[in-house]
Amino acid sequence: MPGSPDHTLVIEERDGNLEFRVPSDLPDSALQALAALGADGLEKLTEPEPRGRDITVVWNAKSQHWERIVHRN
């Protein structure tokens, strides 16, 4: 896994819409980085994996970036 994940977004698809749950203790820098992604960047970060594998999106405080992790099911 790249880096050390400090915070994880929970993203679920419900009725064709993505629903995001953001940790209450998420640092301002993580929120700012999330906003800076814009709609296209956020969609790319959270898009489903073509082979149906689980995806985890984590904030890495050390690198100050959101990371997409594809799990082997």
C-alpha positions in Angstrom: 0.0 0.0 0.0 1.5 3.4 -0.9 2.3 5.6 2.0 0.5 5.4 5.3 -3.3 6.1 5.1 -4.4 8.5 7.7 -8.0 9.0 6.7 -10.4 7.1 4.5 -13.4 8.3 2.5 -16.4 6.0 2.4 -17.9 6.1 -1.0 -21.1 4.1 -1.9 -23.3 4.0 -4.9 -27.0 4.4 -4.0 -29.7 4.7 -6.6 -27.1 5.6 -9.3 -25.5 8.4 -7.2 -22.3 8.4 -5.3 -22.6 9.1 -1.6 -19.5 10.3 0.3 -18.9 10.0 4.0 -16.0 12.1 5.2 -14.3 11.6 8.6 -15.1 14.5 11.0 -11.5 14.8 11.9 -10.3 15.3 8.4 -7.6 18.0 8.3 -8.2 21.2 6.3 -5.3 20.3 3.9 -7.2 17.1 3.0 -10.4 19.0 2.4 -8.6 21.6 0.3 -6.9 18.8 -1.8 -10.3 17.1 -2.3 -11.8 20.4 -3.5 -8.8 21.1 -5.7 -9.5 17.8 -7.6 -12.6 19.2 -9.0 -15.5 17.1 -10.3 -13.4 15.3 -13.0 -10.5 14.5 -10.6 -12.9 13.3 -7.9 -14.7 11.1 -10.4 -11.5 9.6 -11.7 -10.3 9.0 -8.1 -13.5 7.2 -7.2 -14.5 5.4 -10.4 -15.3 1.7 -10.1 -12.6 -0.7 -10.9 -13.4 -2.5 -14.2 -12.7 -6.0 -12.7 -15.0 -5.4 -9.8 -12.3 -5.1 -7.2 -12.8 -3.0 -4.1 -11.3 0.6 -4.1 -10.1 2.5 -1.0 -9.5 6.2 -1.2 -7.2 7.4 1.6 -5.5 10.7 2.6 -1.8 10.4 3.0 -0.7 13.2 5.4 3.0 12.6 4.6 2.6 13.1 0.9 -0.4 15.5 1.2 -2.2 13.6 -1.5 -5.3 11.4 -1.9 -4.4 7.9 -3.0 -6.5 5.3 -4.7 -5.9 1.8 -3.7 -7.2 -1.2 -5.7 -7.6 -4.3 -3.6 -7.2 -7.9 -4.9 -10.5 -9.6 -4.0 
